[in-house]
């Protein structure tokens, strides 16, 4: 559902008018909601006040008459009949509102009468009249107290009258008649200007007095109205004659009358009507003023925004960036934000066009509709096809002579509008030259338009090269077949040479091991020669001394000769025991080293003991040299590893140092040290203070057959064997460090528990 659009000025006018109307309406309704109930309450109070005032004044007037009659009734017994009758006459003439006074005997006969000035009947006509049937007379006789009558037509005076009767002495009753007109005159004198309407109802509900519009007095009975019914709650409203009234009621005990004052309710009340009309008038004035002033306010508010909108349109068309400022802070902030946004958008647009035009691939953007209107092209596209940008932008796709076949163009555009496309097709340059192109498309939306971007790649040269490559491949396949046969023969020769080389390497390794073992045997043999020779010499000497002792026995045995023999035996035995024990230790160490180096048995051993055994086997060799072997190995380092490969490694390193490190030197030291690293590895170092290793040779010392003493006792396999043993069997690492002239250091890091099984046999 499309939301209807408004112009800003019209919207401001409508909002202003609506706001004003709503405000005035709310204020007016609030005033009415507050003021109308107040007026209603004021009207109710006013009519009740008037009713009470009317009743009070009538009661005051009638009360004075009651007092006079009470006094007159008290004096009736004390005065003679003639004087009392004269008193009646005087009182009737001098009392305002009294028409006549009667003294009625117990049997109802009028025995005395006093007539006022307005009386039209003679006294003689009244005397002797029988009033025994009148309700007023009977009520006084029955109750013995003062009584008022309802309105009645006086039989004596012929006027509508209200009667008052008081008891006198000797069963007599004094009756006075008050014309209703006199009561009405009294009430009218109380009525003020704009006073509420007044209805006076007698005990039967008949209207005896009325002021203002209403029921006709004496002709209407309102006894059925709710206000006439006896109830604990006085009614405050009355509906009569199709109109609604606020009613106030007061009751007169003397006459048994009800005084009703009425004022119109609702809109019929002048005050309420005036208030409503005032609110309506204010509402109308507000409408008029808002309609009159809203266009001016709308112009004042919309003018700065109109300038901002015009500037935005000008900026969108590429115009200047002079954004307006005014006196409204929010609009100034909006103008500043739009200005900053315009700068950012322009930078983005320039950056996009720079990227678009700098793209090495030709690109064109078209609409996705049937006309395929060109939106933009980049520099690479213009360079490839020869058209200028101004010649194609805004032109429909079928108007550019780019496609050799319209049917092919339409089919490709339909596919591109539905989904992304990758295809190869021939396109034409402006010169008419045909170009084989790879076309890739992607559909997108921007600024409410469905667009397609076309990325075009000239593959003419690539396809030509592919054709040439195919021809070359065919030729190469033929060459490969011929070369394969030659390579097969060469490969067989190389395999045979590799087998011979591997056999030679194995023989050299075995020869190296045998040479090391020979050196070990020669050293051990030399080391055994001394203790065995000493033991043999001691035994040979003992044998000669034994022969001398036998000859001495033949000549005669002396105690001194026996003591000498025993001393020589002890000395020879001691010398033999010590030297043979030394020989046994050498043999034991040789056996252990020989067993370890001849096998890769895994066992748990103390590192210091194994190194000490290796040093023992090498000591004969070292004794023939001026060089010293120093051990710095703690006794608490234990390994679960392969002592044979470890011993082979140390032996090779020591022999390598003896062979290379101390050339042309008459002293030197080889140090074997060990320690536990923080990560649990064992760091084992073999260092010397010899001449060191050249930097160029340091990189190759672990390579097989690399030696600087080839032909002079070096095979180039000692350190290679040590490297393989550390890396592949012991599971550690070895690193060579050297400074020419300052010695060399071989640092090994070995795990306390070797990998099982070893990495390589």
Beta strands, then each sheet from edge to edge (+ up, - down):
strand 1: 98-104
strand 2: 110-115
strand 3: 147-153
strand 4: 160-167
strand 5: 173-179
strand 6: 197-201
strand 7: 207-211
strand 8: 237-240
strand 9: 243-252
strand 10: 257-264
strand 11: 362-367
strand 12: 374-377
strand 13: 422-428
strand 14: 434-446
strand 15: 449-458
strand 16: 603-606
strand 17: 627-632
strand 18: 638-641
strand 19: 668-676
strand 20: 682-688
strand 21: 733-739
strand 22: 743-750
sheet 1: 2+ 1- 5+ 4- 3+
sheet 2: 7+ 6- 10+ 9- 8+
sheet 3: 12+ 11- 15+ 14- 13+
sheet 4: 16+ 18-
sheet 5: 17+ 19+ 20- 22+ 21-
end
